[in-house]
Amino acid sequence: MDRRQLRDFDTGILTATLLLVVLGIVMIYSATHGESDPALSMLAKRQALWAAIGMIVMFAAMFVSQDTLEALSPIIYGVILLLLIAVLVIGVGKTGERRWFDVGPMRLQPSELAKYAVILILARYLARRKTRVERPIHLTIPLLLVLVPTGLVLREPDLGTSVIFLLLMIPMLYWAGVRPVYLLLLATPVISMVLAFHWLAWTIYLGLLGWLLYLSRMLIIDKLLIFITSIVTGRLGPFLWHSLEDYQKHRVIAFLNPEKYRFSTGYQLIQSRIAIGSGAALGKGFLQGTQKNFAFLPEQHTDFIFSVVAEEFGFLGCLIVLTLYLYLVLRMIQLAGQVRNRFASLVIVGIASTLFIQSAINIGVTLGLLPVTGMPLPFLSYGGSSLLVTLMSIGIVLGMGLRRMEY
């Protein structure tokens, strides 16, 4: 690493990352403080150990060149697909699902790695100078690259992670130069799937979509592709709903009316909102959260860690956490605009988008704005695989920042 590269080292991204990691360990300690279960009381120490290993991985990832990552991305993608298939056969889970591999004293969750494998393969495809993405039909390959791992993760089942695959694709396509109107058209199958549960609403929607496509200046093959895709996904909607596990259906239903299910699937959402509201402006103080201390809030050290932050540090604490996330994402986007290598730029946008989407969904769940998805909050929630892989992605971003002048 020469002096010029050292000058290009992004201390802002590193500082924000370290602050979030430390804050995560502190909040996990608070969330598990006073637990009678020895396993829970040790979680903060285990998270600190994972953080130390993650830092080593992060700095190691900085030395992997973008050319190496681009060359290896198809192999990485293929290996991850094999792992996603294997976990469906020999994987383990908490309540019957298959999401993890038991590897000695640790558990490996391949879907965490799959997010970044998708980013790498998409960036490689979109970075090619001769790749045409000016028409909807040219989005077929990117969609297939995303939909294959999405389908495998849905089989685990893990609805939250599968949603991330679909959402991170949109900012990467936009950064690659795809026209915004075509990105909006990607939403048409999703809308069709939702409206298909009511035949009259679905029929009206298809009629309106057909009329708009008729008026558009797109080629006939593009119009047919969009319309047929909307019909097919609409027909698949009810089938996919019935294929969900019962607990996933209950989460969606409870989100729509949590008070009705306050003693079952709506309990977490209600208790989370109580915890956040009780924190007021400055919070109750470190280790003083009553929702946490009396175990009213389940999964407080994992999916609902933000509720602990809100209860103990109030609106001010939440604002600090949100500022750190926002700074990290915006700084990455700024860096993506500075690097000269197109592949590296797209990878950084993909990683920034993943961080933003996952944080937004987790916080949205704790506020009761979204159904419970079981998605961790990056850096803050307890979880070795998640923290390790997220820190590795930060290392990739920092390494690409060091080589920002390379084509």
C-alpha positions in Angstrom: 0.0 0.0 0.0 1.7 3.2 -1.2 1.4 6.7 0.2 -1.2 7.8 -2.4 -3.4 4.8 -1.5 -3.0 5.7 2.2 -4.3 9.2 1.5 -7.3 7.6 -0.2 -8.2 5.5 2.8 -11.7 6.3 3.9 -11.5 6.9 7.6 -15.1 8.0 7.7 -16.5 4.7 6.7 -14.1 2.9 9.1 -15.0 5.1 12.0 -18.8 4.8 11.5 -18.4 1.0 11.2 -16.4 0.8 14.4 -18.9 2.9 16.3 -21.8 0.8 15.2 -20.0 -2.4 16.1 -19.1 -1.2 19.6 -22.6 0.1 20.1 -23.9 -3.3 19.1 -21.9 -5.1 21.7 -23.0 -2.6 24.4 -26.6 -3.0 23.5 -26.4 -6.8 23.4 -24.9 -6.7 26.8 -27.8 -4.5 28.0 -30.4 -6.6 26.4 -29.1 -9.8 28.1 -28.0 -8.2 31.4 -29.4 -10.1 34.4 -30.5 -13.1 32.4 -30.6 -16.3 34.5 -29.7 -18.4 31.4 -25.9 -18.5 31.3 -26.0 -18.9 27.5 -27.8 -15.6 27.1 -25.5 -13.8 29.6 -22.5 -14.7 27.4 -23.9 -13.4 24.2 -22.1 -10.0 24.5 -18.7 -11.7 24.9 -19.4 -13.9 22.0 -20.4 -11.0 19.8 -17.2 -9.2 20.8 -15.2 -12.3 19.7 -17.1 -12.3 16.4 -16.3 -8.6 16.0 -12.6 -9.2 16.6 -12.6 -12.0 14.0 -14.7 -9.8 11.7 -12.2 -7.0 11.9 -9.4 -9.4 10.8 -11.6 -10.5 7.9 -12.4 -6.9 7.0 -8.8 -5.8 6.8 -7.9 -9.0 4.8 -10.7 -8.2 2.3 -9.2 -4.8 1.7 -6.2 -6.5 0.0 -8.4 -8.4 -2.5 -8.3 -6.5 -5.8 -11.4 -5.6 -7.7 -10.1 -7.5 -10.8 -9.8 -10.7 -8.6 -13.3 -10.3 -7.3 -14.7 -9.7 -10.8 -12.9 -12.8 -12.2 -14.0 -15.0 -9.3 -17.6 -13.7 -9.1 -19.1 -16.5 -11.3 -17.4 -19.1 -9.2 -18.5 -17.5 -5.9 -22.0 -17.3 -7.2 -22.0 -20.9 -8.2 -20.6 -22.1 -4.9 -23.2 -20.1 -3.0 -26.0 -21.6 -5.0 -24.7 -25.1 -4.2 -24.6 -24.1 -0.5 -28.2 -22.8 -0.7 -29.3 -26.1 -2.2 -27.3 -28.1 0.4 -28.7 -26.2 3.4 -32.2 -27.3 2.3 -31.1 -30.9 2.7 -28.7 -31.0 5.6 -29.2 -27.6 7.2 -30.5 -26.9 10.7 -32.9 -24.4 12.2 -34.6 -23.3 15.4 -38.2 -24.4 14.7 -38.0 -26.8 11.7 -36.6 -24.4 9.1 -33.3 -25.1 7.4 -31.1 -21.9 7.3 -27.8 -22.8 8.9 -24.9 -25.3 8.7 -23.4 -26.5 12.0 -19.7 -26.0 11.6 -18.1 -27.1 14.9 -18.9 -24.5 17.6 -20.4 -22.0 15.1 -23.3 -21.8 12.6 -22.9 -20.6 9.0 -25.9 -19.0 7.3 -25.3 -19.2 3.5 -28.1 -16.7 2.7 -25.9 -14.0 4.3 -23.1 -14.8 1.9 -25.6 -15.1 -1.0 -26.5 -11.4 -0.8 -23.0 -10.4 -1.6 -22.6 -13.2 -4.2 -25.6 -11.7 -6.0 -24.0 -8.2 -5.8 -20.8 -9.4 -7.3 -22.4 -11.4 -10.2 -24.8 -8.5 -11.0 -22.0 -6.0 -10.9 -19.9 -8.2 -13.3 -22.7 -8.5 -15.7 -23.7 -4.9 -15.7 -20.1 -3.6 -15.9 -19.5 -5.2 -19.3 -19.3 -2.4 -21.9 -21.3 -4.3 -24.5 -24.1 -5.3 -22.1 -27.3 -3.6 -23.3 -29.8 -2.6 -20.6 -31.8 0.0 -22.6 -34.9 -2.2 -23.0 -37.0 -4.3 -20.6 -36.2 -7.5 -22.3 -32.5 -6.9 -21.6 -33.3 -7.2 -17.9 -34.0 -10.9 -18.3 -30.6 -12.1 -17.3 -30.2 -9.8 -14.3 -33.6 -11.0 -13.1 -32.7 -14.6 -13.5 -29.4 -14.1 -11.6 -31.4 -12.7 -8.7 -34.5 -14.9 -8.8 -32.6 -18.2 -8.6 -31.1 -17.5 -5.1 -34.3 -15.8 -4.1 -36.3 -18.9 -4.8 -33.8 -21.1 -2.9 -33.9 -18.8 0.2 -37.7 -18.8 0.1 -37.6 -22.5 0.4 -35.6 -22.4 3.7 -38.0 -20.4 4.4 -36.5 -16.9 4.9 -38.9 -14.3 3.4 -37.0 -11.3 4.8 -33.6 -12.2 3.2 -35.3 -13.1 -0.1 -36.9 -9.6 -0.3 -33.4 -8.0 0.0 -32.2 -9.8 -3.1 -35.1 -8.3 -5.1 -34.7 -4.8 -3.7 -30.9 -4.4 -4.0 -31.2 -5.1 -7.7 -33.1 -1.9 -8.4 -30.4 0.7 -7.3 -27.7 -1.4 -9.0 -29.7 -1.3 -12.3 -30.3 2.4 -11.9 -26.6 3.0 -11.3 -25.8 0.9 -14.4 -27.9 3.3 -16.5 -31.3 1.6 -16.8 -34.0 4.1 -17.5 -36.2 4.8 -14.4 -39.4 4.1 -16.3 -38.1 0.5 -16.9 -37.3 0.2 -13.2 -40.9 1.2 -12.4 -42.1 -1.5 -14.8 -40.3 -4.1 -12.6 -42.9 -3.3 -9.9 -45.8 -4.3 -12.2 -45.5 -8.1 -11.5 -45.5 -7.4 -7.7 -48.6 -5.2 -8.0 -50.3 -7.9 -10.0 -49.4 -10.5 -7.4 -51.0 -8.5 -4.6 -54.1 -7.6 -6.6 -54.7 -11.1 -7.8 -56.3 -12.0 -4.5 -59.3 -10.0 -5.6 -60.4 -11.0 -9.2 -62.1 -7.7 -9.9 -59.2 -5.5 -8.8 -56.8 -7.7 -10.8 -58.9 -7.6 -13.9 -59.1 -3.7 -13.7 -55.4 -3.5 -13.1 -54.5 -5.7 -16.1 -56.8 -3.7 -18.3 -55.2 -0.4 -17.2 -51.7 -1.9 -17.7 -52.6 -3.2 -21.2 -53.9 0.3 -22.1 -50.8 2.1 -20.9 -48.5 -0.4 -22.7 -50.5 0.1 -25.9 -50.0 3.9 -25.6 -46.3 3.5 -24.9 -43.6 3.6 -27.6 -41.9 0.4 -26.5 -41.4 -2.4 -28.9 -44.2 -5.0 -29.1 -42.0 -7.8 -27.7 -41.2 -5.6 -24.6 -44.9 -4.9 -24.2 -45.8 -8.6 -24.4 -43.0 -9.5 -22.0 -44.3 -7.1 -19.3 -47.9 -8.0 -19.8 -47.4 -11.8 -19.8 -45.1 -11.6 -16.8 -47.8 -9.7 -14.8 -50.4 -12.3 -15.7 -48.1 -15.2 -14.7 -47.0 -13.6 -11.4 -50.6 -12.7 -10.6 -51.7 -16.3 -11.0 -48.7 -17.4 -8.8 -49.7 -14.9 -6.0 -52.3 -17.1 -4.2 -50.1 -20.2 -4.7 -47.1 -18.5 -3.1 -49.3 -17.3 -0.2 -50.5 -20.8 0.5 -46.9 -22.1 0.3 -45.8 -19.8 3.1 -45.3 -21.3 6.6 -48.2 -20.7 9.0 -46.0 -18.4 11.2 -45.2 -16.2 8.2 -48.9 -15.8 7.3 -49.7 -15.0 10.9 -47.0 -12.3 11.0 -48.6 -10.5 8.0 -52.1 -10.9 9.4 -50.9 -9.6 12.8 -49.2 -6.6 11.2 -52.5 -5.6 9.7 -54.3 -5.8 13.0 -51.9 -6.3 15.9 -54.4 -5.5 18.7 -56.6 -8.4 17.6 -53.6 -10.8 18.0 -52.0 -9.0 21.0 -51.6 -12.3 22.9 -50.1 -14.2 20.0 -48.3 -13.0 16.8 -49.0 -9.4 17.4 -47.4 -9.4 20.8 -43.9 -8.5 19.6 -45.1 -5.5 17.6 -47.1 -4.1 20.5 -44.3 -4.5 23.1 -41.8 -3.0 20.7 -43.9 0.1 20.2 -44.4 0.4 24.0 -40.6 0.1 24.5 -39.9 2.8 21.9 -42.5 5.2 23.1 -41.5 4.8 26.8 -38.0 6.0 26.0 -39.2 9.5 25.2 -36.5 12.1 24.4 -33.5 10.9 26.4 -34.5 7.4 27.5 -34.5 5.6 30.8 -30.8 5.1 31.0 -28.4 2.3 30.3 -29.6 -1.0 31.7 -32.8 0.6 33.0 -35.2 -0.5 30.3 -38.3 -2.0 32.0 -39.6 -3.8 28.9 -36.2 -5.5 28.6 -35.6 -6.1 32.3 -39.0 -7.8 32.8 -38.6 -9.8 29.5 -41.8 -8.3 28.0 -40.0 -7.9 24.7 -39.0 -11.2 23.0 -35.9 -11.4 20.7 -34.6 -8.1 22.2 -31.0 -8.9 21.5 -31.5 -9.9 17.9 -34.4 -8.6 15.7 -35.6 -6.0 18.2 -32.3 -4.5 19.4 -33.4 -1.1 18.1 -36.3 -1.1 20.6 -33.7 -1.5 23.4 -31.8 1.5 22.1 -35.0 3.6 22.0 -36.1 2.6 25.5 -32.7 3.2 27.2 -31.4 6.2 25.1 -34.6 7.7 23.8 -35.1 9.7 20.6 -31.6 11.1 20.9 -30.0 7.7 20.9 -32.1 6.6 18.0 -31.1 9.7 16.1 -27.4 9.0 16.7 -27.8 5.4 15.4 -29.8 6.5 12.3 -27.2 9.2 11.6 -24.4 6.7 11.7 -26.3 4.4 9.2 -27.2 7.3 6.9 -23.6 8.6 7.0 -22.2 5.2 6.2 -24.6 4.7 3.2 -24.2 8.2 1.8 -20.4 8.0 2.1 -20.4 4.7 0.2 -22.5 6.2 -2.6 -20.1 9.2 -2.8 -17.2 6.7 -3.0 -19.0 4.8 -5.7 -19.1 8.0 -7.8 -15.4 8.5 -7.3 -14.0 5.1 -8.3 -13.0 4.7 -11.9 -13.6 1.0 -12.2 -17.2 0.3 -13.3 -17.4 -3.0 -11.6 -16.1 -1.6 -8.3 -18.6 1.3 -8.5 -21.5 -1.1 -8.9 -20.3 -3.4 -6.1 -20.1 -0.4 -3.7 -23.7 0.7 -4.6 -24.9 -2.9 -4.1 -23.3 -3.1 -0.6 -24.6 0.3 0.4 -28.1 -0.6 -0.8 -28.1 -3.8 1.1 -27.0 -2.0 4.3 -29.8 0.6 3.8 -32.5 -1.9 2.9 -31.8 -4.2 5.8 -31.6 -1.4 8.3 -34.8 0.2 7.0 -36.7 -3.0 7.2 -35.5 -3.9 10.7 -36.3 -0.5 12.1 -39.6 -0.4 10.2 -40.6 -3.7 11.9 -39.7 -2.4 15.4 -41.8 0.7 14.8 -44.7 -1.4 13.6 -44.6 -0.1 10.1 -43.7 -3.5 8.5 -44.6 -7.1 9.3 -42.1 -9.0 11.4 -39.5 -10.5 9.1 -36.8 -11.9 11.4 -34.2 -9.7 9.8 -31.3 -8.5 12.0 -30.1 -4.9 12.3 -26.6 -4.7 10.7 -23.8 -4.4 13.3 -26.2 -4.1 16.3 -28.2 -7.3 16.3 -26.6 -10.5 17.8 -25.4 -12.9 15.1 -21.9 -14.1 14.2 -22.6 -14.9 10.5 -24.3 -11.6 9.9 -21.6 -9.5 11.6 -18.7 -11.4 10.0 -20.1 -11.1 6.5 -21.1 -7.4 6.9 -17.6 -6.5 8.1 -16.2 -8.4 5.1 -18.3 -6.3 2.8 -17.1 -3.1 4.5 -13.5 -4.3 3.9 -14.3 -4.8 0.2 -15.6 -1.2 0.0 -12.5 0.2 1.8 -10.3 -1.8 -0.6 -12.0 -0.4 -3.6 -11.7 3.0 -2.2 -7.9 2.6 -1.9 -7.9 1.7 -5.6 -10.3 4.3 -6.7 -8.0 5.6 -9.4 -7.6 2.2 -11.1 -9.7 1.3 -14.2 
